[in-house]
Structures are given as structure tokens and as C-alpha cells.
Amino acid sequence: MSCVLSIDYGTQSVRVSVISDDGKFLAFEQEKYKEPYFSLKPGYCEQDADYYFESMCKAARRLSKKNKELLSDCKSVSSTCFRDTAVILDKNLKPIRPAIIWLDQRQAKLERKIPLVYSLAFWIAGMGETVKLNRRRTTALWLQENEPTNWRKAVYYAPLNSYLNYKLIGVLGDSPSNMIGHFPVRFKTGKVYGKNALKGCIYGVDPRMIPAVFGVGEIIGSITEEGSKASGLPIGLSYIATGNDKSCEALGSGSIESYAAHASFGTSCSIAMVSKKYFEPVRFLPSYITAYPGYYSGEVQIYRGCWMLTWFSKEFAKEDMTVAEIEKIMPEEVLNKKIMDIPPGSNGLVVQPYWGPQLDRPLGKGSMIGFYDVHTKYHIYRAIIEGLGYALKEGLIGIQKRSKKKCKYVTIAGGGSKSDAICQITSDILNLPVYRPENYECSSLGCAMSQFISLKVFKDEIEAKKAMVKYVKKFQPNPDAVKKYEYLFNNVYSKVYPKLKKVYGNLTDYLTSNNERGIE
């Protein structure tokens, strides 16, 4: 038996695991963040980059203390991390300011323009608004406008996991799969865009500021003496570059065939399918390099997906939270039981879950329609889950169309996948079988599988899946529910954005003119 170390940096906590080549978690420690982020203004989300490393070290030291002999048997270590979070570093590789994390809602004014010929090309292609939104949400452009002194000090503009690698192994760099976000990385080739590249120029970042890019599966260093002292992990243990959180999660769920989709119900939700051929799942949105060589993952993300369920619990379910405390379970578990008595379609209540604009819907806002006196808070809660399902269905339809692949089944992971209600609703809305893996820590498991493939313990992802992935439950679509959801998706949900697009634009103008929700 072989084993490896996986580090999984999530939005809410960090997990450190020792995982064997038969998929067993031989050791596991989790450190929940006391403060996932802090907000200096409404809509701002920041965190000190070193806080993530310090939290990992707390978990790693506990694991090391309990499992010294086991750690000595580990063949390698790797980390996977949430995306779209940049750390700006000075010439000494020290953070200049806290990291602006992916949940942040601030937007740049776009004082820095792109070349006129490029701007015209985007507008002619019908992508003008999308590019504009993408640039507004780019941390680098906001920093240049609002913190020019800090930006002048910046030598590196590093994806978070690249910096965390530096803290552990002394190497500032990562695979392109772990560099997802507003960075000038060309995922088709896994290289950094040139300074004057059409798509690369929109981020306003000099390519020289991006850390080293390594191949997926490449050994890029080993745990340094300083890293070992801080974490308790073995000095000299080889570090293998793997992939981002969603890609590792899909691998750990066994979604490796081109006819399989993976639905992730985490802080953000997403749906993805893999392909050997590069394609854009949404126009202008790239496919990402997977956590194993030779494939791309076409992914559509629902911003702040299951975060909405946590938000609802805190704002509207105080009584249910009290019950959860008494029963020592999560508040969402209480709510998930309640919604099973509500019929599919929530008695005509439909939610469009846009907690922020999408690339293909730059004016999107959240909306709820069909509300009347029969509805309770539990209807709203179920309608939010169904809204996420509709959004995933919409994304899957686009992915299948652009990849020219037909989905036959779906794997599901993330915190939301623990709920039978969410799994069944997903199966009914997508009208596809849904498989739930044995272990909920699929991202950590996928990170380990990626390492085993690199170490030649398995020749490829197929062998790794056979040895390490097991399913505990299969959810089949209910024909009656499928019929209801098909009607609501085609005749209600899909009509909402086109009908309200102008109204959403008016709301954006109002919020901008009144400087609300952190929009400047």
C-alpha cells in the first residue's frame, strides 16, 4: 500500500489528509477558519494570505503528532486551493496587503483602457459587455486605481496556492490548473499570455508578475526545513503540482469520462464535463486543465451557490438553528427534512440564483417570482435549491452543445451533496442518474489520485478511479418530478433573464449611482 499527503484549502476551512492508494483516509485533520474573511466595507472580502498557511500548519501539526510513522511512509504531498484569489508580493516575496478573495464584490472603474483595436474586436464579436465585466472584477485593475502605492511595490501577482507553495516548499509557482481566475493564463496551452495578447491584455497584469507555471503531475520541489518546522510535515517530502479544487473534486468523484458530468455543491456551485479537445463551455470562458494530464474541464460556475443556503439559515431560520443546536446537526439538515413535504416546483415559486453577474449574463441579479400566501420559508428554501438546479441544468445544456458530448450520468460532491433532498432534486431537474461518492472530501481524494498517477502507482485516471472511488448511493429521476421541472425550466426559469435584463440594468445603474453594496 502506498500513501500520500493532500492539503485542501477551502473557503471555510483547510483539511490535511493521509490517503492510501485504495482510497482510504488513514489520517485526517481539519482546521476551521475563525474568520473566513473580514470586510472593511460592504461587499469587501479580504484575508491575510499567511492566515491560510498558519491554519494549515495547525491541522498538519495535529496530524503529525498522532501519525509520525504514517507520515514517514508518504511518497509525496500536494495542495489544492479555492480559486480567483490573488496575493501581491514585494521583491522579498512578502505580501504587501491582505489577499482579496473570490467572494469580494468590489469593481474597478476601468480607468486603464485596453487598446482601441482590441476593444472594437470584442464589441464586434458581441463580447464587449462580458469583457467589461471581466475587467471590472479583476483585482489587479482595482488595486491600480485605488492603491497605486501598493501596486508599484508589487513584483509578483500570485494565485493564492502559488504563495502557499512558497511558504511550504520555497517555490513560488504551480500548475496552470491551480491558477484559475483573473490571471493572464492561456489554459489551452497552460502558458502565460504574452504582454500584447488579445485576451491576456484585459487583466492589466504584466506577464512577468505571474509566478512559475509547471505541468500537472510535475515534481516542483520538496518541503523545506522552514516549511517542516512550521507544519510538522516531513522535510524533503516531494511536492507534486496537481489541480484546482473543483478539478480535484471531479476526479475524486470519478467524473472522468467524457459522457459524465460533475456537480459541485460547495460555497460556489458548478457543473463540468471533461474533454480531450479544448472547448469554451460559455463563449469567452475557457476550459481549464484537469488535475491529470491530457484533458480539459469545461465548467460553468454559480457564484455563491450553497452560500445562499447558509445565508438563508442565518437570516430566516433562527428556530431551525435552535433545533439544530439541540440535535447537534447543521441547520441545513433541519431545513432539508422540512422541504421533503413540499412538492417539486415549490408550488410555483421560482428562484434565479444570481448572487452576482455571470460572464454570459453581465447584468444578472437574483430574482424570485410566483410568491403568494401559500408559501412558507421552507418553500423559499426549496426554491433556492431548485434554482441552483435550474442554473446547473442551463450550464450543462450549454456544455453539451459546445463540447458535442452527451451526458449520461452525474457525480455530486461538496457539502450540499450530504443531503438526500438536494441529490434527488438535482437528479429530477437534470433528468439524469446522480451518484454520490463514499467520501465527502472528494477534493482531497482527487488531489491524492493526481499524485498517484504522477508517481506511476496508477497508469492513468481510469486505474485510479477503479482503485479509489466508491459510490454509496444512486439517485434516479422521478418521472412526475421531471415533468414538472421541465415545464418550469422551459416556460418560466429560462424566460426570466431575457425579460428582466433591462430591469437588472436599471438596478445596476441605481446601485452604482448611489455607491451601494461596495460598488464604486
Buried (B, 14 or more C-beta within 10 A) or exposed (E): EBBBBBBBBBBBBBBBBBBBBEBBBBBBBBBEBEEBBEEEEEBBBBBBBBBBBBBBBBBBBBBBEEBEEBBEBBBBBBBBBBBBBBBBBEEEBEBBBBBBBBBBBBBBEBEEEBEEEBBEBBEEEEBBBBBBBBBBBBBBBBBBBBBEEBBEBBBBBBBBBBBBBBBBBBBBBBBBBBBBBBBBBBBBEBEBBEEEBBBBBBBBBEBEBBBEBBBBBBBBBBBBEEBBEBBBBBEEBBBBBBBBBBBBBBBBBBBBBBEBBBBBBBBBBBBBBBBEEBBBBBEBBBBBBBBBBEBBBBBBBBBBBBBBBBEBBEEBBEEBBEBBEEEEEBBBBBBBBBBEEBEBBBBBBBBBBBBBBBBBBBBBBBBBBBBEEEBEBBBBBBBBBBBBBBBBBBBBBBBBEBBEBEBEBBBBBBBBBBBBBBBBBBBBBBBBBBBBBBBBBBBBBBBBBBBBBBBEBBEEBEBBBEBBBEEEEEBEBBEEBBBBBBEBBEEBBBEBBEEBBEEBBEEBEEBBEEEEEBBE
